[in-house]
Amino acid sequence: MVDLVRRLLRLASTRPLRWGFAVVAVSLAAWAVASRWQAVVAAVHRLDVRWLLAALVVTVLNLGLVGMAWRALLTDLGSRLSLPVAARVFFVGQVGKYLPGSLWPMVVQAELARDHGVPRRRTAAATLVLLLLSAASGLVVVLAALPFVPSVAENGYGWTLLLVVPALALLHPRLLGPLLDRLIGAIGGEPLERRPTTRGTALAFGWAVVSWMAAGLQVWLLAVSLGAERGWHTLALAIAGYALAWAVGLVVVIAPAGAGAREVALAAVLAPMLDGGAVVVVVLLSRVLFTVADLAAAAAGYGLGHRHAAAPAPTATEG
């Protein structure tokens, strides 16, 4: 594992591999949409275009909020990037999740941030904490909604909620700092100059919680457009259901971007409020909208960040 990460970092620092990564990752993301194009077209015909556009807007909002959580974590560790540069690093790197495996976003973000003077280990730490924080905040959202929509945990995926206690415990600075140093040391890196703080982690946690609201609102908009009730109960179920489905997808780390597992879990949650055909449409369009938004955010982030001159690359001891 150590040798693999080191080789990936060396390769990722070369321009040919960066372009090759971009081509492959974007191609796979585009294929994820194109392979379902007929089903997407049929699904869109069942929807009011206004609802679909609203769903796309909140999808992009979700990605932006997640990016803000990542930026807050990186700032807490000692590197404050401007919004355009942070967008370039985070959103371009996020396209790597469409490649099999879970290391690609971290590797690419570490290299892109290094162009702006951020040590690799610091970016890698921020990305690792974001995954843990996203899981913890998502499960907290599910637990908060549970008294109002208990059915969200009655679909065979309630076991995921058991992970909330260890996830929250690991976010405590006294545990998180040493854990990050051990993980980074395992791949030959130096300990972090600054460890996560309670304030910085709490700020990122807040961004993450709001991001779940946006993601659930996307599912709610699609579901209501296909006949689901418009009440708060449906909204709560959509928010909690998507957060739970994402946590399930995270556990299945082999699938690119949690593909497959997340859809099955989300479909199970939505089944009580929609007929079978409508459930398939919502699940399908939700995935497609996130893929389209990922590509759009990566393109926008690259364009914005590319206008800012990169800082001198750090020395070998900084990486």
Secondary structure, DSSP 8 states (H G I E B T S, - for coil): -HHHHHHHHHHHTSHHHHHHHHHHHHHHHHHHHHTTHHHHHHHHHTS-HHHHHHHHHHHHHHHHHHHHHHHHHHHHTT----HHHHHHHHHHHHGGGGSSSSSHHHHHHHHHHHTTT--HHHHHHHHHHHHHHHHHHHHHHHHHHTTT-GGGGSSS-GGGGGGHHHHHHHTSHHHHHHHHHHHHHHTT----SS---HHHHHHHHHHHHHHHHHHHHHHHHHHHHTT---SHHHHHHHHHHHHHHHHHHHH-TTSGGGTTHHHHHHHHHHTTTS-HHHHHHHHHHHHHHHHHHHHHHHHHHHHHHHTS-------TTT-
